[in-house]
């Protein structure tokens, strides 16, 4: 009996069970009659279950496809709700073009996108880094170096994330120029979507990994290739379905609490809704860190940031134009231009932290602290946003100069990866 309980499929069934109550409640149509707290609880538990299924699918797939590609798929599925929310506002912007609601919807689309990106980096990267250091210390992991008999205050990342670092840097530099024209146009879509397509082509040239897995992924990797691939596809599909089915009500539930807490709907859409939609990503990467796969966790986080900073921005103008019935530029206010600059500047600073393939406690705390600082009233104005953007850029440039000797290594490792034959 004990041996049977330890079977990986028992763990798999337990995780699937986390998603069932929400699917039943939603399918029976009783969700509108539930208290907001119950909706948040049950849908949130379903998201947790789906995140585990998603992570297991990505780990299982690593034996058949390059690890970076498997993690890129994980990243896209994990942030799929964010695409849905932004697409909704972009569609409304086109449907109500020329009307106050259309202008508001366009600004909300940009606000939701910038909020999601800054949450992913400011909260996601920093907290996952701190959690990784904690896990490494408590397990005496080799990723934490010992200095004078004491555990160091940082974790080492493998140079294989060089490709993600370079592509994110390119997307970040380009994003700094988007606000100058006051809108997102076809050229932005072509360049940004093209960047992501090039990234996928490069990581597909990587090698598959034969790193042994434990638990559910380890069990599935022992199956025949046909059954394994079938299982991975089903798991990816199921997790995507549950996440899309649960995250929006989860986010709406949190938004409903906003007015009760004295928070504006704009604040909720820019910050609370994106936090909810990013939750599958945080759960999945925390799980990877718990398994001492910190580099894989950051690989997924950077890939998630990259696809939001390229695909998400690029598809906004496409959705807007489809709703409009003709090609149009998705325009935004001066305030949202400042939000884009701040988001790009934060991204630049975050990338410079990883140039030496290491992140320390001080760096993670700095990333988290700067993220929290932006909520001060002054930094909610356009002038404040520009000043904060300048601070991020100055810090990033200073770090880049300080770590200039590490830059050739990033290019060399990325070139090595790109030159591999598929």
N, C-alpha and C positions, 0 to 999 in steps of 0.2 A: 504493500500500500504506500509506504514512504517513498519507494523508488518511483512509483507511478506519479505521485504528486510532484516529484522533481522533474518530470518530463517537460521539455520546453513547450510543448503544445498546451500544457496546463497553464503556463504563464501567458501564452498567447490568448487562450480562451478567457482568462481573467481580464486581460486588457480589453478585448473585444466587448466583454460584459460591461465595461465602463461606458461604452458608447450606446448600448441598447436602450436604456431608459429614455434618453433624449430622442432617439429615433422613433420609439413607440409614442411618446408624448406628442412629438411633432406630427407623426403620421396620423394619429387619432384626432388631431386638430384641437387639443385641449390647452395648448400653450397660451393663447390669449386670455384664458381664464385663470392662469396661474399668477401668484404674486411675483413681483419683479425679482425678489431675492431667490425664489425657487428657480426661475428661468436662468438667472446668472449661475446658480450652483450646478444645476443639471447639465446645462450646455457647456459650462466650464469643465466639468468632469469628462464630458464627451470629447472635448478638445484635447485634454490630457491623454486619453486613450488613443485618439487618432495620431497624436504626436509620437507615441511609442511605436505604433504600427508603421508610421512613416519612417522613423529612424531604423527600425529593423529591416525594412524593405531596402533602404539605401545601403546598409551594411551587408546585406545578403548579395546585393547587386555588384558589390565591389569585386567579386570573383569573376564576373563576366564582362564588366565595362570598367574603364578607368575610374579610380576612386573620385577624382575631382568632378567627373561627369555625374556620378551617382549622387554626390553631395550637391551638385548644381540642381539636379532634379528635386532633391529634398528641399532645397531653398525655394524653388519656384512654387512647389505645392504648399509649403509652409506659409508663404505670404500671398497665396492666391486670394484670400479674402480682401487684402489690401487693394488688389487690382479691381475686385468687384466694386468696392466702395468708391474708389476714384473714378471708375468707368461710369458709375451712376451719376456722379456730379458732372462729369464731362458731357454726358448725354443730356442732362438737364440744361447745361449751359448752351448747347446747340438748339435744343427744343424751345428754349425761351430767349433766344438771341435777340438783342435789342431791348429787352425788358429788364427791369431791376432784378428779377429772379435769375435771369440768365447771367448777369454780371456777378451776382452773389454766388451762384453755383460754380462759375469759373474760378473765383477766388477760393471757394471751399475745396475744389479739386486740387489746387496748388497747395493750400494749407494742409490738407490731409496727407498729401505726398511728402511735403517737407517735414511735417511732424513725424510721420512714420520713419523717414530716413534718420532723423536726429535721435529718435528713441532707439532705433536699432543700434546706432553707434554709441550714443551717450549712455544709455542704460545697458543695452545688450552686450556690447564689446567689453565695457568696464566690469560689469557684474560677472560675466562669464570668466573674465581674466582673474578676478579676485577669487571666484569659486575654484578655478583651476589651481591657483596657488594654494588655497586651503586644502583641496583634495591631495595635491602633490605632497604637501607637508605631512598630512595625517597618514599617508601611505608610504612616505620616504621614496617617492618616485624619482627616477633618475633624471627626469626633466627639470628638477630643481637642483641646482648646483650647491655644493657645500663650500662655504668659505670660512676658514678658521674654525672648523668644527660646528658652525651654525648653518642652518638652512638659509639659502639666499632668498631674497624677496622678489623673485621673478621666475617665470617659466620660459623655457626655450621652445621655439616653434621650428618645425622643419622647413628648410629652404624650398620645399615643393610648393609653397603658397606664393612663390615669386610671380607666377603667371597672373594670379588673382590681383596681386598688389599692383602690377604694371597696368592691367586693364582698368582697374578702379581709378588709378591715378590719371589715366588718359580721359576717362569719363568725367572725372572731377574737374580737370582743367577746362574741358569743353563746357561744362555746366556753368562755369564762372562767366561765360560770355552770353548765356541765354537771356538774362534780364535786360541786356542793352537794347534789344529790339521790342521789349514789352510784351512778348508773347511766345508761345511754343508753336513753331511752324513745321512745314514738311521737311526742310533741311535738317532741323533738329531730330525729327523722327528717323530720317535716313541714316544720319551719322550715328545716333545713339543705338538704334536697333542693329545697325551694321557692326558696331563695336561688340555688341553682345553675340552676334552671329559669329564674328571672328573668334571671340573667346571660346565658344562652343567647339569650333573647328580645331582650335589649338589643344584644348583639354581632351578631345577625343583621340588625339595622337598619343596620349599617355599610356602607360602600361597598367594592366589589371593587377590587382594585388592578391597574393595568396596568403595574406596574414590570417592566421586561424582565428575564428570567432567563437564565442561561447553563447550559450543560451539559444534563443530562437534563431538568430542568424547562423550560428554554427550548425544547428540541426538542419536548416534548409540548405546550407551549402553542401551537405553530404548527399543530397538528393540528385537525381539525374538532371542534366542541364535543362531539358525540356520542362520538367516539373518545377525546377527552381525558378526559371524565367517566368513561367506561368504564375507561380506564387508571388513573385515580385510585382508583376503587373497588376494582379488582383489587390495586393496590399497597397500599392501606390494609388490605385483607383479608389479603393475603399476609404483610405485616409483623406484623399481629396474631397470625396463626397461628404464625409462626416464634417470635415473642417468647414466647407462651404455651407453646410446645412446648420452648423451650430454657432459659428463665430459671429455672424451678423446679429442673431438674437442676443448673443452674449454681449456684443458691443452696444446694441440698442438698449439692453437692460442697464448697462453702465451709464449710457447717455441719459436715460430716464432719471437716474439718481442725481444727475448734474444740477438741475434746478432746485432740488431739495437741499443740495449742499451749497447753493448760492453761486454755482458756476454757469457761465454763459454757454449757449449751444455751440458757438464758434469754438470756444475752448475745448468742449467735449469732442467736437469733430476733428480738431487738429491734434489733440493729445490723447484723450481717453479711448476713442474708437480705434486709432492706430495701435495703441498699446494692446488692446484686446486682439486685434488682428495679427499682431506680431507674436502673440503668446505661444502658438505652436512652434515657432522658430526657437524661442527661448527654452522651451521644454526639451525640444529635440537636442539642442546643443548642450544643455546642462546634462542630459543623459550621456552624451558622448564624453564630456569631461569626467563624469563619474566613472566611466570605464577607462580613464586615463588616456583618452584620445583627444588631447587638447588641440593639436594641429588640425585634426579633422573638424573639430568644433569651430575653430576660427576659419577654416576653409569654407565651411557652410555659411558662417556669418558674413564673410567677405563676399562670397558668391551671392548671398541674399541682398547685400547692399548694392552690389554691381547690377543685379537684374532689376532692382527698384530704381536705380539711378540711370538706367538705360532703357530697358523695355517699358517700365511704367511711365516714364516721362514721354518716351517716343510714341506710345499708343494713345496717350491722352488726345493728341491732335487728330488721330485717326477716328476715335470714337466721337469726338466733337464734330468733325466734318460729316460723318455718317448721319448723325442726328440733325445736323444743319441742312443736309440734302445737297451740299456742295462743299468744295474745299474752303476751309476757313482757318484763320489763325486763332488759337486759344489765347486770348489776351487776359492779363491780370493786372491788378493795381500796383502802385508803387510799393505799398507795404509788402505785398507778396513777392515783389522783386527782391526786397531786402531779405525776406525769408529764404529765397533760393540762394542768395549770396551767402547767407549765414550757414545754410546746410552744406553748400559746396566747400566753404572754408573749414567747417568742422570735419568734413570728409578728408580734406587735404591734411589737416593736423593729425587725424587718426592714422592715415597711411604712413606718415613720417614716423609714427611710433613703432611701426612694424618693420621698418627698413633693416634693422639689425636682427630681425627674427626673434625678438625677445620683448616681453612686456612685463614691467615691474609693478609692484604695489603702488608706488608713487605715481607712475604713469596712468594706471587704471583709476586711481583716486582723482588725479588731475582731470581725466576725461569725464568722470562722473561729476566732479565739482563744477567744471565749466558748463556742463549740461544743466545743472541745477541753477547756476548763476543767471542763465538767460531768462528765468521767470521773474526776475526783478522788474518792477514797473517800467523803469527807464529803457530797458532792453526790449520792450514791447513796441516802442516807437521805431520809425524808419531810421532816424539818426542813431538810436541805440543799436539797432540791428547791424548797421554799417560799422559802427565802432567795434562791436563784438566780432564781426567778420574780420576786421583788421587785426584784432588780437589773435584770433585763431591763425591767420596767415603769417603773422610775425613769428609766433611760436613755432609754426610748421617750418618756415624757412630757416629759423635758428637751429632747429633739430636736424634739418636736412644738411646744413653746413657742418654741424657737429658730427654727423654720421656719414659724411661724404665718402669715407673709405669703404662703407658697406654697400654703396650704390652699385658698383661694378658687379658685386656678387649677385645682386637681384637680377640684373640683366643677363649675367652668365647662366644662372640657373633657369631662367625663363627661356633663354635661347636653347639650352640643352633639352628642355622639355619639348619645345616646339619642333626641334629637329628629329625627334623620335619618329620612327615609322609606325603607322597604325597596324 
